[in-house]
Amino acid sequence: MEIPRRLIELRRAVEAADNRYRSNRGENATVALAVWSDATAALAQGIAAYADEIGVPHREVESAVRRATGQHAPAD
């Protein structure tokens, strides 16, 4: 499955925000958490829209995005 570049970029933004959150404390962590939350929401919306567009289950697209960014999809 071909994954749009935007979804790969969003996944990487989520990963970067997660790393920033984990390495910060206090107010910086709060800001990093807000960025992570926004990035995660944008990724979820992008995955849902693309899955609907191509007619496959959302989980399938999510797994493909994870593979495209070098992550293993979690087992069910």
N, C-alpha and C positions, 0 to 999 in steps of 0.2 A: 504494500500500500504506500503510495506517495504521500508524504506528510508536508503540508504547506510550511514554508519557512517561518511564517508568523507563529505557528504553534510551537515550533522548536525554540524560537526566541523567547516566547512566553514561558516555556518550561525552564529554560535557563535562567530567566528572571526570577522564577519561583525558587530555584535552587540557590541563586545568589542571595536573595532576600532571606532565605532560611539560614544560610551561613552567617549573614550579618546579624540576624536575631540571636543566634546561638553564641556569638562572640561578643555581644554587648550586654550592658547592665543598665538598669535604671531607665532614664528618659530615652537614651539612645535605643534601648531594646524595645521600648514602646513604639517609637517611630519605625523601627525595623519590622516590628510585628504588623503595623498598619500597612507598610509596603508589601509585606508577604501576603497579607489578606487580600489586598487589591490585585496583586499579580495572580494569586490562586483563583480568585473569582473570574478574572479575565481569561485565564487558561481554561477553566471549566466551561465558560460560555463559548469560547472558541472551539473546544472539543465537541460540545453539543451541536453547535451550528454546522461544523464540518461533517459530523456523523450523520446528521439529518440530511445534509446536502448530498452525500454519497450513498446514503441508505444502508449504513452498517450500525451495529450497536455501539453506543458511546464507549463502553469498556474496551472494545476492540481498537478504537481510535486512541484511547488513552494509553493502552499497552504499546501501540505502535509509536506513539510520541515518546514514551519512556525508552523504548529500544533505540529510537533515532538519536536520543541524547545520551546513550550509553548506560542507561539504568535498566535494571531488571524489574519487570512488573511484579507487584506482590501477588502471592498465591492466594487463591480464594479459600 
